[in-house]
Amino acid sequence: MDPVPQPRPSGPPPALRRTPVQQRSAERLARILDACADLLDETGYEQLSTRAVAVRAGVPIGSVYRFFGNKRAMVAALAHRNLDRYAELIAARFERTPVLDAHSAIDGVLDEFIAMKRSVPGFALVDFGVPAADEPGGAAAEDPNGLVAERICGLLATHLGRASDETLRRKVLVGVETADTLVRLAFRADPDGDTALIHETRELLHAYLAPSLSA
């Protein structure tokens, strides 16, 4: 059996050729990723091109290639940014929750994911991973759900005062895999997310994860 991933701090996307140092460069990178997200909603992944992203972002094509070797690397960076934003939203929600217990923590993790599904450009197609990650020549060594589970596990352990041990990491990983499948089902049934299926997902996560988070 493969070991459960250990929590680790965030860092620059591995697909990024150059990490921006100056604010101007960081802003240009943000525009490129914003344009990438918008075009994903409009054209899908297969029709996405680095040239179209450059035009939409209003930057020279060389600026795109300064950061990314190809469109897969660009989309991987977008997925990485999505994960960072997701973790930030969860942490902020936990901070402002007057009494954070296992159930409210689970609600926060699920609700922020669903909110991003409904509102973040490109997220419906690229949430935390690149589409068709196993295609020939793809640079998809990362396991998106494993990375999500690492971040969530660390946040839950920190804010609930719960040790991030092997049992919790395994439970959170199973919860993430399950929620991912069921939320995708909910959004296939209804473009805004089928409320009944989301409710069932919430009940399942409460029953499965709350005992471990309360221990």
C-alpha positions in Angstrom: 0.0 0.0 0.0 1.4 3.4 -0.9 2.0 5.8 2.0 -0.5 8.6 2.6 1.0 11.9 1.5 2.6 14.0 4.2 1.5 17.7 4.6 3.9 20.1 3.0 4.1 23.8 2.6 3.1 25.5 -0.6 5.7 26.7 -3.1 6.0 27.9 -6.6 4.2 25.7 -9.2 6.7 23.1 -10.4 5.7 23.9 -14.0 6.8 27.5 -13.7 10.0 28.3 -15.6 10.7 31.5 -13.8 9.4 32.7 -10.5 8.5 36.4 -10.7 10.5 38.7 -8.4 9.3 42.2 -9.3 5.7 43.2 -8.9 5.3 44.0 -12.5 6.3 40.5 -13.5 4.0 39.0 -10.9 1.1 41.1 -12.2 1.8 39.9 -15.7 1.8 36.3 -14.6 -1.5 36.9 -12.9 -3.0 38.3 -16.1 -1.8 35.3 -18.1 -3.4 32.9 -15.6 -6.6 34.9 -15.5 -6.8 34.8 -19.3 -6.1 31.1 -19.3 -9.0 30.5 -16.9 -11.4 32.6 -19.0 -10.4 30.8 -22.2 -10.8 27.4 -20.6 -14.5 28.2 -20.0 -14.9 29.5 -23.5 -13.0 26.9 -25.6 -12.1 24.0 -23.3 -8.7 22.5 -22.8 -8.1 20.9 -26.2 -8.6 24.2 -28.1 -6.7 26.3 -25.6 -3.4 27.8 -27.0 -0.6 29.8 -25.6 -1.0 32.4 -28.4 -4.7 32.9 -27.6 -3.9 33.3 -23.9 -1.2 35.9 -24.8 -3.7 37.9 -26.9 -6.4 37.8 -24.2 -3.9 38.8 -21.5 -2.5 41.6 -23.7 1.1 40.4 -23.4 3.7 39.3 -26.0 3.8 35.5 -26.7 7.3 35.6 -25.4 6.0 36.6 -22.0 4.0 33.4 -21.8 7.0 31.3 -22.8 9.1 33.1 -20.2 7.0 31.5 -17.6 5.7 28.3 -19.3 7.1 25.8 -21.7 3.7 24.8 -23.0 -0.1 25.1 -22.3 0.0 22.1 -20.0 2.5 23.8 -17.7 0.4 27.0 -17.8 -2.8 25.1 -16.8 -0.8 23.3 -14.1 0.2 26.7 -12.6 -3.5 27.7 -12.7 -4.4 24.6 -10.8 -1.7 25.3 -8.3 -3.1 28.9 -7.8 -6.6 27.5 -7.3 -5.3 25.2 -4.6 -3.5 28.1 -2.8 -6.7 30.2 -3.0 -8.8 27.3 -1.7 -6.5 26.8 1.3 -6.6 30.6 2.0 -10.4 30.6 1.9 -10.6 27.7 4.3 -8.1 29.2 6.7 -10.0 32.6 6.7 -13.3 30.8 7.3 -11.9 28.8 10.1 -10.5 32.0 11.7 -13.8 33.8 11.7 -15.9 30.9 12.9 -16.7 31.6 16.6 -16.8 28.0 17.7 -15.0 25.7 15.2 -15.9 22.0 15.8 -15.6 19.0 13.5 -18.9 19.5 11.7 -18.4 23.2 11.1 -14.9 22.5 9.8 -16.2 19.9 7.4 -18.9 22.3 6.3 -16.2 25.0 5.6 -14.1 22.7 3.5 -17.0 21.6 1.4 -18.7 24.9 1.1 -15.6 26.7 -0.1 -15.0 24.0 -2.7 -18.6 24.3 -4.0 -18.4 28.1 -4.0 -15.3 27.9 -6.2 -17.0 25.5 -8.5 -19.8 28.0 -9.0 -17.8 31.2 -9.3 -14.1 30.8 -10.2 -13.3 31.1 -14.0 -12.0 27.8 -15.5 -12.6 25.9 -12.2 -15.2 23.7 -13.7 -12.6 22.2 -16.0 -9.4 22.7 -14.1 -9.8 22.8 -10.3 -6.6 21.4 -8.8 -5.3 19.3 -11.6 -4.7 19.3 -15.4 -7.2 17.5 -17.7 -6.0 14.3 -19.3 -3.1 14.2 -16.9 -2.0 10.7 -18.2 -1.7 11.7 -21.9 1.6 10.8 -23.6 4.3 13.3 -22.8 2.2 14.9 -20.0 4.1 16.3 -17.0 1.6 15.0 -14.5 3.6 13.5 -11.7 1.4 15.2 -9.1 -1.8 13.6 -7.7 -4.2 16.6 -7.4 -6.4 15.0 -4.7 -3.4 14.0 -2.8 -2.2 17.6 -2.8 -5.6 18.8 -1.7 -5.7 16.3 1.1 -2.3 17.4 2.4 -3.4 21.0 2.6 -6.8 20.2 4.2 -5.2 17.9 6.7 -2.8 20.5 7.8 -5.5 23.1 8.2 -7.8 20.8 10.1 -5.0 19.7 12.4 -3.9 23.3 13.1 -7.3 24.8 13.7 -8.9 21.9 15.6 -5.8 21.1 17.7 -5.7 17.6 16.3 -2.5 15.7 15.6 -1.8 15.2 11.9 -1.1 11.5 12.2 -1.4 8.7 9.7 -5.0 7.9 10.6 -6.1 11.5 10.0 -4.2 11.8 6.8 -5.8 8.6 5.5 -9.3 9.7 6.5 -8.9 13.1 4.9 -7.6 11.6 1.7 -10.6 9.2 1.5 -12.9 12.1 2.3 -11.3 14.3 -0.5 -11.6 11.5 -3.1 -15.2 10.8 -2.1 -16.2 14.5 -2.1 -14.5 15.1 -5.5 -16.5 12.3 -7.1 -19.8 13.2 -5.5 -19.5 17.0 -6.2 -18.7 16.2 -9.8 -21.9 14.2 -9.9 -23.8 17.0 -8.4 -22.6 19.5 -11.0 -23.3 17.0 -13.9 -26.9 16.8 -12.6 -27.2 20.6 -12.3 -24.9 23.3 -13.6 -25.2 25.1 -10.3 -24.7 21.9 -8.3 -27.7 19.6 -7.4 -28.6 20.6 -3.8 -29.9 17.2 -2.8 -26.6 15.5 -3.9 -24.6 18.1 -2.2 -26.6 17.5 1.0 -25.9 13.8 0.7 -22.2 14.5 0.3 -22.2 16.7 3.4 -24.0 14.0 5.5 -21.6 11.3 4.3 -18.5 13.5 5.2 -20.0 14.3 8.6 -20.5 10.7 9.4 -17.1 9.6 8.1 -14.8 12.4 9.2 -16.3 14.0 12.3 -15.4 11.1 14.7 -11.7 11.3 13.7 -11.6 15.1 13.9 -13.2 15.1 17.3 -10.8 12.4 18.7 
